[in-house]
């Protein structure tokens, strides 16, 4: 496989992380930009600006890997539908490729994160692994038989849109469904449950924050739980168990060796979220699937970016006839 550096982009619902990464996973350039609340055009302009900066810093870079929170048509290079960003049927591979003059490859952001954890992190050596990324939404990536599973068109493995509550809470963004895992266990759901807890328990840290007019978001609920606030810890117990309900189904379906929980929310909350999810899997999955290990991502919030860079390096090598 090529030794050249490649650019990895993790375009999330809240932020865009761009990095230049070599084959040994060394990161020589990194930048962060906001993505929340932007139009498709603004996202493209921001992406082009960050990529240009990365290329100016590391001119020898060979290709770009885009990890997108979307369903994807890999053959045509089109981002088809993002739940939490305004991206629809966007031929992003060719658009960005023409603007920056480098080969561009696409993958789902959570599939990219799964590849990174498989190559370098918590799923190393696993033949079968499930990755979920908990952030604004919930992404899913699958390693099956030692390879990233992408579906027929590269659409991916949208594990976050697995229904865990029939006729449950409406899902977010462009998803027409209800009761998806993403609707009940994402960072957005943590914020929602945090606000409910703050109203119910005005003497808690969450209640005090609400009275002070602060926005109850996932970060605040995480900080409150880490400081020992019982109301906030209870929110994580509830959300963690709901996440675990989804993970139990994935364990039963795929019998993976490991389930890796990544994404920004999980990176911040750690065992507060993963602990209750693991307990749910251990107690509810069928044997022998209940013996699966449920662990945090080892590459933290960087797995999507590192995986997108690794994916681009692989695709480039394959295109050049070097094999994977
Ligand atoms: Zn959904």
Boltz pocket constraint, residues with backbone or C-beta under 6 A from the ligand:
constraints:
  - pocket:
      binder: B
      contacts: [[A, 160], [A, 161], [A, 162], [A, 171], [A, 172], [A, 175], [A, 176], [A, 177], [A, 178], [A, 180], [A, 182], [A, 183]]
      max_distance: 6.0
